[in-house]
């Protein structure tokens, strides 16, 4: 893709993510990323394989379900307005149509519920089951401080080179993206063993079709290294981060994420800042047969 087009599309995605509670239309978004409104819709659809309206609607619904699950102190009307819906009735109708479940059913699913086939299945082939958003039980690991614990760390700003996974969370695309980025870093004089690898995980795969999930791989670099397409620069901002060290299987990673959001955060005095979930990879699962990583969430004081 032309690098200017790529940067403008990424600017559009960031603008949409940051303004889901506000009215969003073609003119607003195209003006923000400096595209002609006459052509932006075709450009966006061609690059994203999804229309602009479909993308905005999907992101609003996905944000809404995350709030239903992880911000249980918010009522459904407040969530509807926070996600850009004009009323709780319109919100409930849209959620039911897309996911196959009402907001109330998503908040309190039946344990024996079978996946319902809403628009998420007809459009993307994904079967949605709200039970996947909740732990089936509190794993003993979560109650053992020696096996899992959250540290609040102050991390300084880092300059990173990033590469976007073209296939979202699809495993083949993830491995290809990391291999490409890691080999590039080695050519810049950064040995594989000393690479600081950080994944930016923007979406929840329980809600978003895997190939539509936004995922960016990144490696820390110094100021002397020049970066050109298809790579780009991203900065990890300085601040306080909740950090969980995990070693094990994908199940262990999922349990740690659930613990962080469902148990630790509500009692911490913090809330997530405006960054996606981050994962710092400490090994290569293809070589070792297990995952070793740090899950990181940027924090701000709860207010």
C-alpha positions in Angstrom: 0.0 0.0 0.0 1.1 3.5 -0.7 2.6 4.8 2.6 0.6 8.0 2.5 -2.6 6.0 2.1 -1.6 3.7 4.9 -0.9 6.5 7.3 -4.2 8.2 6.5 -6.2 5.0 7.0 -4.5 4.4 10.3 -5.3 8.0 11.3 -8.9 7.3 10.4 -9.0 4.2 12.6 -7.5 6.1 15.5 -9.9 8.9 15.1 -12.9 6.5 15.0 -11.6 4.6 18.1 -11.3 7.9 20.1 -14.7 9.3 19.1 -17.2 6.5 19.2 -19.4 8.4 21.6 -19.6 11.3 19.1 -21.5 11.6 15.8 -19.3 10.1 13.1 -19.9 10.6 9.4 -18.0 10.4 6.1 -17.2 14.1 6.0 -15.8 14.2 9.5 -13.6 11.2 9.2 -12.4 12.0 5.7 -11.5 15.6 6.6 -9.6 14.3 9.7 -7.3 12.1 7.6 -7.1 14.5 4.6 -9.0 12.4 2.0 -11.5 13.8 -0.4 -15.0 12.7 0.9 -15.9 11.9 -2.7 -13.4 9.0 -2.8 -12.7 8.2 0.9 -15.5 5.6 1.2 -14.2 3.6 -1.7 -10.6 3.8 -0.5 -11.6 2.7 3.0 -13.7 -0.2 1.8 -10.9 -1.3 -0.5 -8.3 -1.2 2.2 -10.3 -2.6 5.1 -12.6 -4.9 3.1 -15.5 -3.4 5.0 -17.6 -0.3 4.5 -17.0 2.7 6.7 -20.5 2.6 8.2 -20.1 -1.2 8.9 -16.7 -0.6 10.6 -18.0 2.3 12.8 -21.1 0.3 13.8 -19.1 -2.8 14.6 -16.6 -0.9 16.8 -19.4 0.8 18.7 -21.0 -2.6 19.4 -17.8 -4.2 20.4 -17.0 -1.3 22.8 -20.5 -1.6 24.2 -20.2 -5.3 25.1 -16.8 -4.8 26.7 -18.4 -2.1 28.9 -21.3 -4.4 29.7 -18.9 -7.1 30.9 -16.1 -5.1 32.6 -17.9 -1.9 33.8 -20.8 -3.5 35.6 -21.4 -0.3 37.6 -22.6 1.4 34.4 -26.2 1.1 33.5 -27.3 0.1 30.0 -28.5 3.7 29.1 -25.1 5.2 30.0 -23.3 2.6 27.9 -25.6 3.3 25.0 -24.8 7.0 25.1 -21.1 6.3 25.7 -21.0 4.3 22.5 -22.8 6.8 20.3 -26.4 5.5 20.4 -29.3 7.9 20.6 -31.3 5.8 23.1 -31.2 2.7 25.1 -34.0 1.2 22.9 -32.0 1.7 19.7 -28.9 0.3 21.5 -30.6 -2.8 22.7 -32.1 -3.5 19.2 -28.7 -3.1 17.5 -26.9 -5.3 20.1 -29.6 -8.0 19.7 -29.5 -7.9 15.9 -25.7 -8.1 15.7 -24.8 -10.5 18.5 -28.0 -12.4 18.8 -28.4 -11.5 22.5 -29.8 -8.5 24.3 -27.5 -6.4 26.5 -29.2 -7.9 29.6 -28.6 -11.5 28.2 -24.9 -10.6 27.6 -24.5 -9.3 31.1 -26.1 -12.3 32.7 -25.8 -15.3 30.2 -27.2 -18.7 30.9 -24.4 -21.2 31.5 -25.9 -23.8 29.1 -26.5 -21.1 26.4 -25.7 -22.2 22.8 -24.2 -19.6 20.4 -26.9 -17.4 18.7 -26.4 -16.6 15.1 -26.8 -12.8 14.7 -25.4 -10.6 12.0 -21.9 -11.3 13.3 -22.3 -14.8 11.9 -23.9 -13.9 8.6 -21.3 -11.1 8.0 -18.1 -12.7 9.4 -18.9 -16.3 10.1 -18.3 -15.9 13.8 -20.5 -17.7 16.3 -20.8 -15.5 19.4 -21.5 -16.9 22.9 -21.5 -14.4 25.8 -20.2 -17.2 28.2 -16.8 -16.9 26.5 -16.5 -13.4 28.0 -16.6 -14.7 31.5 -14.5 -17.2 33.5 -16.4 -20.4 34.0 -14.9 -20.5 37.5 -12.2 -18.8 39.5 -9.1 -20.9 38.6 -7.0 -21.8 41.7 -4.1 -20.0 40.0 -5.9 -16.7 40.5 -6.0 -17.1 44.2 -2.4 -18.1 44.6 -0.2 -15.0 44.9 2.9 -17.0 44.2 1.6 -18.0 40.7 0.0 -14.8 39.6 0.4 -11.3 40.9 0.0 -7.8 39.5 2.8 -5.2 39.8 2.3 -1.5 39.2 5.4 -0.4 37.4 6.5 3.0 36.1 7.8 2.5 32.6 9.7 5.2 30.7 8.9 6.3 27.1 10.1 3.9 24.5 10.6 4.5 20.8 9.3 1.4 18.9 9.2 0.2 15.3 5.9 -1.4 14.5 4.4 -3.6 11.8 0.7 -4.2 11.4 -0.6 -7.8 11.1 -2.5 -7.9 7.9 -4.5 -10.9 9.0 -5.4 -9.7 12.5 -5.1 -12.4 15.1 -4.9 -15.3 12.7 -1.9 -17.3 13.8 -0.2 -17.5 10.4 -0.4 -13.7 10.1 0.9 -13.2 13.6 4.0 -15.4 13.1 4.7 -13.9 9.7 4.5 -10.4 11.1 6.8 -11.1 14.0 9.3 -12.9 11.8 9.4 -10.0 9.4 9.9 -7.4 12.1 12.4 -9.5 14.1 14.6 -10.1 11.0 14.4 -6.4 10.2 15.6 -5.5 13.7 18.5 -7.9 13.4 19.6 -6.2 10.2 19.6 -2.9 12.3 22.0 -4.4 14.8 19.5 -5.6 17.4 20.1 -9.3 18.1 17.0 -11.4 18.5 17.9 -12.4 22.1 17.9 -8.7 23.2 14.8 -7.5 21.3 12.2 -5.8 23.4 9.0 -7.1 21.7 5.6 -5.5 22.5 2.3 -6.4 20.9 -0.5 -3.9 20.7 -3.8 -5.9 21.0 -6.7 -3.6 20.1 -9.6 -6.0 20.0 -11.2 -8.8 22.0 -11.3 -12.0 19.9 -14.3 -13.2 21.8 -16.2 -10.3 20.2 -14.3 -9.5 17.0 -13.7 -12.0 14.1 -10.0 -12.9 14.3 -9.1 -11.5 10.9 -10.7 -8.2 11.8 -8.8 -7.8 15.1 -6.3 -5.0 15.0 -2.9 -6.2 16.0 0.5 -4.4 15.8 3.9 -5.9 16.5 6.6 -3.6 17.7 10.3 -3.7 18.8 12.2 -1.0 20.7 14.7 0.9 18.7 17.0 3.9 19.4 16.8 7.3 17.8 19.6 6.6 15.3 17.6 4.0 13.3 15.6 5.2 10.3 12.3 3.5 9.7 10.6 3.3 6.3 7.5 1.5 5.0 6.1 -1.1 5.6 7.4 -0.3 9.1 6.5 2.8 11.1 7.2 4.5 14.4 5.1 4.3 17.5 5.9 5.6 21.0 5.1 3.8 24.3 4.2 6.7 26.6 5.8 7.0 30.0 3.5 6.1 32.9 2.2 3.6 35.4 1.4 0.1 34.0 -0.2 -2.9 35.6 2.0 -5.9 34.7 1.4 -9.6 35.0 4.1 -12.1 34.3 2.6 -15.3 32.8 4.3 -18.6 31.7 2.3 -21.4 30.3 -0.5 -22.1 27.8 -2.9 -19.8 26.0 -5.4 -20.8 28.7 -3.1 -19.3 31.3 -2.8 -16.1 29.4 -6.6 -15.8 29.1 -7.0 -16.5 32.8 -4.5 -13.8 33.7 -6.3 -11.3 31.5 -9.6 -12.2 33.1 -8.1 -11.8 36.5 -6.6 -8.4 35.6 -9.9 -6.9 34.3 -12.5 -8.7 36.4 -10.8 -9.0 39.8 -7.7 -6.8 40.2 -8.7 -3.5 38.4 -12.1 -3.0 40.2 -10.3 -3.1 43.5 -7.1 -1.3 42.5 -8.0 2.4 42.6 -7.0 2.6 38.9 -8.7 2.3 35.5 -7.3 1.6 32.1 -5.8 4.6 30.3 -6.3 5.3 26.6 -4.1 2.5 25.3 -4.9 -1.0 24.1 -3.8 -4.1 26.0 -0.1 -4.8 25.5 1.8 -8.1 25.6 5.5 -8.2 26.0 6.8 -11.4 24.5 9.7 -13.1 26.3 10.1 -16.2 24.2 9.1 -17.9 20.9 6.3 -20.4 21.6 7.2 -22.3 18.4 10.7 -23.1 19.8 9.9 -23.6 23.5 6.4 -25.1 23.3 5.0 -22.6 25.9 4.2 -19.0 26.2 6.2 -16.6 28.4 5.0 -13.0 28.4 4.0 -9.9 30.4 0.5 -8.6 30.1 0.6 -4.8 30.4 -2.2 -2.2 30.8 -1.5 1.5 31.1 -3.2 3.0 34.2 -4.7 6.2 35.4 -6.1 7.0 38.8 -9.8 6.2 39.0 -11.9 9.3 39.1 
